[in-house]
Amino acid sequence: MTNSATKTQSTTKSPLIQGYEVVIGFETHAQLLTNSKIFSRASTHFGAEPNTQACAVDLALPGALPVMNRRAVECAIRLGLALGSHVANRSIFARKNYFYPDLPKGYQISQFEIPVVQGGEVSFFMGTTPKTVRLVRAHLEEDAGKSLHEDFIGMSGIDLNRAGTPLLEIVTEPDMRSSLEAVAYAKELHKIVTWIQVCDGNMQEGSFRCDANVSVRKPGEALGTRREIKNLNSFKFMQQAIDYEVRWQIEQLEEGRAIEQATVLFDPESGETRSMRTKEDAADYRYFPDPDLPPLIIAPEWIEEVRRSMPELPRAMADRFVSNYGLPAYDATTLTQSQQMASFFEATVRGCGQAKLVSNWLMGELSRKLNEENIEIEHCPVAPNQLAELITHIAAGEISNNSGKVLLDAIWSDPKDEISALIETKGLKQVNDSEALEKLIDEVLAANAENVAQFKAGKEKAFNALIGQAMKASKGQANPQQLTELLKKKLS
């Protein structure tokens, strides 16, 4: 990722912090969903005993030669298609030379001059404002091993299980202007790679790791010196790390100090970034084509075959929800945050035909309960057909929204309960009988003469007080809309 003099794309004026503009680019390492490593048949299963999943190729033993994993290439094609990128028919692998104890070969096999995925973009919403981040590239490469530091015994060890694990490194232009935009981009990319099933997205296990390149500058000036925050493995820490780094860089510049290009780590306990090493440039790695790997050739027919196997993408699905169901763009975007949520929505709509009501309940009460119990929509105890039945009763005016919440709580606790039976046993059926409601209103008006007088004197709040008294008298079972219309008629 280079903070080169490229134009950035933004739909709104960039916010300034103490007179400085923040410039952020991302490098994301997505571990690909393959059973074996990128150049060997060793397993990629997570959690195995150290060094039990490293074969001769991963260990760089003499004479061991790499062989390309076809599934890893397919994942790259899928990502390129999902991001509107150009999938190169010919790309090459290079050796990225550096020394580190967990890199057995003394170099990493990666792609440099001709990557497999070129260009593309990631679009998302900041509230109701659209934002697009341009991509430079996404290239295939192998992961390194892992250094383990046991401070309590003063020793370090090397686990090479991850060595050779297939990665796609996704590199953006420096198009983001705040930590909020950076997190929104990372969440959208996370959604895409899991949606198209090229990565499981598990940040705790390191399957989706983000590096943020952060710099600051005065508006209109050249891009500032960047510092790279490595291995951000949660969206919460991502925002904290970027915010701290921005403040730190501004303080340095305001005190007359120069920013040195560096790689830094974020410490969640202190909430601070700390420098790990001076940042290298591409020339420091002495890239050259890997002589053991021929060019990667991807036939147009293979690309088309992969295209036909692709699921409907979240942005296209959101557009369909707007056109087919008449949903607002915000609702459609929220409901397509995961395939499971989108499927739940469509299954519920098929059962009741009330798209906007279903959207309101999914984004409101159902999401609230899921968040309270920290469970995902696929584990929701309430089935789509049950929510559809509940919403059908509300749309028909048979129960109120509040009664619907009572029913949702009941079937959440015991999904075997019948909704129709619960409406009767809990006395939740809404009163729609005009004669009964008129009689109730007459009693309320007689008991609240002062509020009636205040309303006739022009105090609108008195009307709301009368509605409240009438709903209380009906034990919440009166149809609110019908009650309001009848009360207005009586008072006029």
C-alpha positions in Angstrom: 0.0 0.0 0.0 1.5 3.3 -1.0 0.3 6.7 -0.1 1.2 7.9 -3.6 -0.2 11.1 -5.0 -3.5 9.6 -6.1 -6.9 11.3 -6.2 -9.3 10.2 -3.4 -13.0 9.7 -3.9 -15.4 11.0 -1.4 -19.1 12.1 -1.5 -18.7 14.8 1.2 -16.2 17.3 2.4 -13.5 15.6 4.5 -13.8 16.3 8.3 -10.8 18.1 9.8 -9.2 17.4 13.2 -7.3 20.4 14.6 -7.0 21.6 11.1 -5.6 18.4 9.7 -7.1 16.0 7.2 -6.8 12.2 8.0 -5.8 9.9 5.2 -6.3 6.1 5.6 -5.6 3.2 3.3 -6.0 -0.5 4.1 -4.3 -3.8 3.5 -6.5 -6.8 4.5 -5.3 -10.3 4.7 -8.2 -12.7 4.1 -7.4 -16.4 4.8 -9.0 -18.5 2.0 -11.4 -21.3 2.7 -9.3 -24.2 1.4 -8.6 -27.6 3.0 -5.0 -27.4 2.2 -2.2 -24.8 1.9 -1.6 -22.7 -1.1 1.5 -24.6 -2.4 1.3 -27.9 -0.5 -1.2 -30.6 0.7 -0.7 -29.8 4.4 -3.9 -29.1 6.3 -5.1 -25.6 7.2 -7.2 -26.7 10.1 -7.0 -24.2 13.0 -6.0 -25.2 16.5 -3.7 -28.2 15.9 -0.7 -28.9 18.0 2.3 -26.7 17.0 4.2 -27.9 14.0 1.9 -30.8 13.2 0.6 -29.3 10.0 3.8 -28.3 8.2 5.1 -30.5 5.4 8.4 -30.5 3.5 7.2 -27.7 1.2 6.2 -25.5 4.2 9.5 -26.2 5.9 11.5 -25.4 2.7 13.4 -28.7 2.8 15.9 -29.1 -0.1 14.2 -30.3 -3.3 10.6 -29.5 -2.1 8.7 -27.7 -4.9 5.5 -25.6 -4.6 2.3 -26.6 -6.5 -0.5 -24.1 -6.9 -3.8 -24.8 -5.1 -6.7 -24.6 -7.6 -9.3 -23.7 -5.0 -7.2 -20.7 -3.9 -7.2 -19.4 -7.4 -11.0 -19.9 -7.6 -11.4 -17.8 -4.4 -9.4 -15.0 -6.0 -11.6 -15.1 -9.1 -14.7 -15.0 -6.9 -13.4 -12.0 -5.0 -12.5 -10.2 -8.2 -16.0 -10.7 -9.7 -17.6 -9.6 -6.4 -15.6 -6.3 -6.3 -15.9 -5.4 -10.0 -12.2 -5.9 -10.5 -10.3 -7.1 -13.5 -9.2 -10.8 -13.1 -5.9 -11.1 -14.9 -5.7 -13.9 -17.4 -1.9 -14.1 -16.7 -0.3 -13.2 -13.4 3.0 -14.1 -11.8 4.4 -15.1 -8.4 7.4 -13.4 -6.9 9.7 -13.9 -4.0 9.5 -11.3 -1.3 12.8 -11.5 0.5 13.2 -10.8 4.2 14.5 -12.7 7.2 12.4 -13.6 10.2 12.5 -16.7 12.4 9.0 -17.9 11.3 9.8 -17.7 7.6 11.7 -20.9 6.9 12.6 -20.1 3.2 13.9 -16.7 4.0 11.4 -15.3 1.5 7.6 -15.2 1.1 5.9 -16.3 -2.1 3.6 -13.5 -3.1 2.6 -11.4 -6.2 4.2 -8.1 -7.0 4.2 -6.6 -10.5 1.2 -8.5 -12.0 -1.4 -9.5 -9.4 -4.3 -11.8 -10.1 -7.0 -9.2 -9.1 -6.6 -5.6 -10.3 -8.7 -2.6 -9.4 -12.3 -2.7 -8.2 -14.1 -0.9 -5.4 -16.0 -1.4 -2.2 -19.2 0.7 -1.7 -21.1 1.2 1.5 -23.2 3.7 3.4 -22.1 6.1 6.1 -25.6 6.6 7.6 -27.6 7.6 4.5 -24.5 8.9 2.6 -22.9 6.6 0.0 -19.1 6.1 0.1 -16.8 4.3 -2.3 -13.3 3.1 -1.6 -11.2 2.2 -4.6 -9.0 -0.9 -4.6 -5.5 -1.1 -6.1 -5.3 -4.9 -6.2 -5.8 -8.2 -4.5 -2.9 -10.7 -4.7 -2.4 -14.3 -3.7 0.3 -15.1 -1.2 1.3 -17.6 1.5 1.2 -16.8 5.2 4.2 -17.0 7.4 4.5 -19.1 10.6 4.0 -17.7 14.1 6.5 -16.8 16.9 5.4 -17.8 20.3 6.9 -15.9 23.3 6.6 -17.6 26.7 7.6 -14.7 29.0 7.1 -16.7 32.2 9.9 -19.1 31.2 11.9 -16.6 29.2 11.8 -18.6 25.9 10.4 -18.3 22.4 9.3 -20.9 20.0 8.2 -21.2 16.4 4.9 -22.7 15.2 4.9 -23.3 11.4 1.3 -24.6 11.2 0.3 -21.4 9.5 3.3 -21.3 7.1 1.9 -21.7 3.6 -1.7 -20.9 4.5 -3.4 -19.3 1.4 -4.1 -15.5 1.7 -5.6 -12.8 -0.5 -4.1 -9.4 0.4 -6.6 -6.7 -0.6 -5.1 -3.3 -0.9 -7.0 0.0 -1.2 -6.2 3.5 -2.3 -5.9 6.0 0.5 -9.6 7.0 0.2 -10.8 6.9 3.8 -10.9 10.1 5.9 -11.9 9.0 9.4 -11.8 6.0 11.7 -15.5 5.6 11.2 -15.1 5.3 7.4 -12.3 2.8 7.9 -14.4 0.6 10.2 -17.4 0.8 7.8 -15.1 -0.2 4.9 -13.7 -3.1 6.9 -17.1 -4.3 7.9 -18.4 -4.2 4.3 -15.3 -6.1 3.0 -15.8 -8.6 5.8 -19.4 -9.1 4.7 -18.4 -9.6 1.1 -15.7 -12.2 1.7 -17.9 -14.2 4.0 -21.0 -13.8 1.7 -19.2 -15.3 -1.3 -17.6 -17.9 0.9 -13.9 -17.3 0.2 -13.1 -16.6 3.9 -14.7 -17.5 7.2 -14.1 -14.0 8.5 -13.0 -15.2 12.0 -11.0 -12.2 13.3 -10.1 -13.9 16.6 -8.4 -16.8 14.8 -6.6 -14.4 12.4 -8.6 -15.3 9.3 -9.4 -11.6 8.6 -6.6 -9.3 9.6 -6.4 -5.6 8.7 -3.4 -3.3 8.5 -4.3 0.5 8.5 -1.9 2.9 6.8 -2.5 6.3 8.6 -1.2 9.7 7.8 -2.3 13.3 8.3 -1.9 16.5 6.3 -3.1 20.1 6.0 -5.8 20.4 3.4 -4.4 20.7 -0.1 -0.9 19.6 0.9 0.8 16.5 -0.4 0.1 13.2 1.4 1.9 12.9 4.8 4.2 10.2 6.0 2.2 7.1 6.8 2.5 4.7 9.7 1.1 1.2 9.3 -0.9 -0.2 12.2 -0.5 -4.0 11.9 -2.9 -6.9 12.7 -6.0 -5.2 13.8 -8.3 -8.1 14.7 -11.5 -6.4 15.9 -13.6 -3.5 14.6 -13.6 -1.9 18.1 -9.8 -1.9 18.4 -9.5 -0.8 14.8 -11.3 2.5 15.6 -9.4 3.0 18.8 -6.1 2.4 17.2 -6.7 4.8 14.3 -8.0 7.5 16.6 -5.0 7.3 18.9 -2.6 7.2 15.9 -4.2 10.3 14.4 -3.9 12.2 17.7 -0.3 11.1 18.1 0.7 12.2 14.6 -1.0 15.6 15.0 0.8 16.2 18.3 4.2 15.3 16.8 3.6 17.7 13.9 2.3 20.5 16.1 5.5 20.2 18.3 7.7 20.5 15.2 8.7 16.8 15.0 8.8 14.8 11.7 6.8 11.6 11.3 9.0 8.6 10.5 7.5 5.9 8.3 7.1 2.9 10.6 5.2 -0.3 11.4 3.3 0.0 14.7 1.2 -2.2 16.9 -1.9 -1.4 19.0 -2.0 -2.2 22.7 -5.7 -2.7 23.7 -4.8 -2.4 27.4 -3.2 1.0 27.1 -5.2 2.2 24.1 -1.9 3.3 22.4 0.1 2.4 19.4 3.8 1.7 19.7 6.5 1.5 17.0 7.7 -2.0 16.1 10.2 -1.3 13.4 11.0 1.2 10.6 8.7 0.6 7.7 10.3 -1.0 4.6 9.6 0.0 1.0 9.1 -2.5 -1.9 12.7 -2.1 -2.9 13.9 -3.4 0.5 12.3 -6.8 -0.2 14.2 -7.4 -3.5 11.2 -8.8 -5.3 12.0 -11.1 -8.3 9.9 -13.8 -10.1 9.8 -17.1 -8.4 11.6 -19.6 -10.6 9.8 -22.6 -9.2 6.3 -21.3 -10.2 5.2 -20.8 -13.8 2.9 -17.9 -14.6 -0.7 -18.3 -13.4 -2.9 -18.6 -16.5 -6.7 -18.2 -16.0 -8.8 -19.0 -19.0 -11.8 -16.8 -19.8 -14.0 -19.9 -19.7 -13.0 -20.5 -16.1 -13.9 -17.0 -15.1 -17.3 -17.4 -16.7 -17.8 -20.8 -14.9 -17.1 -19.1 -11.6 -19.4 -16.2 -12.4 -22.3 -18.6 -13.0 -21.7 -20.2 -9.5 -21.7 -16.8 -7.7 -24.5 -16.0 -5.3 -26.5 -12.8 -5.6 -24.3 -10.1 -4.1 -25.4 -8.0 -1.2 -25.5 -4.7 -3.1 -27.6 -6.3 -5.9 -29.9 -7.9 -3.4 -30.4 -4.6 -1.6 -31.3 -3.0 -4.9 -33.8 -5.8 -5.5 -35.4 -5.3 -2.0 -35.9 -1.7 -2.9 -37.5 -2.4 -6.3 -39.5 -5.5 -5.4 -40.6 -4.8 -1.9 -40.6 -1.0 -1.9 -38.2 -0.8 1.0 -36.2 2.4 1.8 -32.5 2.0 0.8 -31.5 2.1 4.5 -33.7 -0.9 5.3 -32.6 -2.8 2.3 -28.9 -2.3 3.2 -29.4 -3.3 6.8 -31.3 -6.4 5.9 -28.5 -7.6 3.5 -25.8 -7.4 6.1 -25.8 -11.2 6.1 -27.3 -13.9 3.9 -29.0 -15.3 7.0 -30.8 -12.1 7.8 -31.8 -11.6 4.1 -33.2 -15.1 3.9 -35.1 -14.7 7.2 -36.6 -11.5 5.8 -37.7 -13.0 2.5 -39.1 -16.1 4.1 -41.2 -14.0 6.5 -42.5 -11.7 3.7 -43.6 -14.8 1.8 -45.7 -15.8 4.8 -47.5 -12.5 5.4 -46.9 -10.1 2.4 -46.1 -7.2 4.7 -42.5 -6.2 3.6 -42.2 -2.9 5.5 -43.7 -4.3 8.7 -41.4 -7.3 8.5 -38.4 -5.0 8.0 -39.5 -2.9 11.0 -39.8 -6.0 13.2 -36.5 -7.5 12.1 -34.5 -4.3 12.5 -36.3 -3.4 15.7 -37.7 -5.9 18.3 -36.1 -9.1 16.8 -32.6 -7.5 16.5 -32.9 -6.1 20.0 -33.6 -9.6 21.4 -30.9 -11.2 19.4 -28.4 -8.6 20.7 -29.6 -9.0 24.3 -28.9 -12.7 24.1 -25.8 -12.4 21.9 -27.1 -14.9 19.3 -27.1 -14.7 15.5 -30.3 -14.7 13.3 -29.7 -18.3 12.2 -30.1 -19.4 15.9 -33.3 -17.3 16.4 -35.8 -19.4 18.4 -38.7 -17.7 16.5 -39.1 -19.1 13.0 -40.0 -16.9 9.9 -43.5 -18.5 9.7 -44.2 -17.6 13.3 -43.1 -14.0 12.9 -45.2 -13.8 9.7 -48.3 -15.0 11.6 -47.7 -12.4 14.3 -47.3 -9.7 11.7 -50.5 -10.9 9.9 -52.5 -10.3 13.1 -51.0 -6.8 13.5 -51.7 -5.9 9.8 -55.3 -7.1 10.2 -55.8 -4.9 13.2 -56.5 -7.9 15.5 -53.6 -7.0 17.9 -51.6 -3.9 18.6 -47.8 -3.5 18.2 -47.4 -3.6 21.9 -49.4 -6.9 22.1 -47.2 -8.2 19.3 -44.2 -7.6 21.6 -45.8 -9.6 24.3 -46.4 -12.4 21.9 -42.9 -12.3 20.6 -41.6 -12.6 24.2 -43.9 -15.6 24.7 -42.9 -17.6 21.6 -39.3 -16.6 22.1 -39.4 -18.4 25.5 -41.5 -21.3 24.2 -41.6 -21.6 20.3 -44.1 -24.4 20.5 -46.9 -22.0 21.7 -49.6 -21.3 19.2 -50.0 -17.5 18.5 -53.8 -17.6 18.0 -54.2 -19.4 21.3 -51.9 -17.0 23.1 -53.9 -14.0 21.8 -57.0 -15.5 23.5 -55.5 -16.7 26.7 -53.6 -13.5 27.3 -56.5 -11.3 26.3 -54.6 -9.5 23.6 -57.2 -9.2 21.0 -57.6 -5.6 19.9 -61.0 -3.9 20.3 -62.2 -2.7 16.9 -65.9 -2.5 17.7 -67.0 1.2 17.1 -69.9 1.0 19.5 -67.8 -0.4 22.3 -65.1 2.2 21.7 -67.7 5.1 21.6 -69.1 4.0 24.9 -65.5 3.9 26.4 -64.8 7.4 25.0 -67.9 8.8 26.5 -66.9 7.5 30.0 -63.4 8.9 29.6 -64.7 12.3 28.5 -67.1 12.4 31.4 -64.2 11.6 33.9 -61.8 14.1 32.4 -63.7 17.3 32.0 -60.7 19.4 32.7 -58.7 17.9 29.8 -61.7 18.4 27.6 -61.9 22.1 28.5 -58.1 22.5 27.9 -58.4 20.9 24.5 -61.3 23.2 23.5 -59.1 26.1 24.7 -56.5 25.2 22.1 -54.1 23.0 24.1 -53.2 20.0 21.9 -51.4 18.2 24.7 -54.7 17.6 26.4 -55.8 15.5 23.4 -52.8 13.1 24.0 -53.8 12.9 27.7 -57.3 11.8 26.7 -56.0 9.2 24.3 -53.7 7.9 27.1 -56.7 7.7 29.5 -58.8 5.9 26.9 -56.0 3.3 26.1 -55.6 2.8 29.9 -59.3 2.2 30.3 -59.2 -0.4 27.4 -56.2 -2.1 29.1 -54.3 -1.3 25.9 -56.6 -3.3 23.7 -58.3 -0.5 21.8 -57.3 0.0 18.2 -55.2 3.2 18.5 -56.1 4.6 15.0 -59.8 3.9 15.4 -59.8 5.3 18.9 -58.0 8.5 17.7 -60.5 9.1 14.9 -63.6 8.5 17.2 -62.2 10.8 19.9 -61.6 13.6 17.3 -65.1 13.2 16.0 -66.6 13.4 19.6 -64.6 16.5 20.5 -65.5 18.3 17.3 
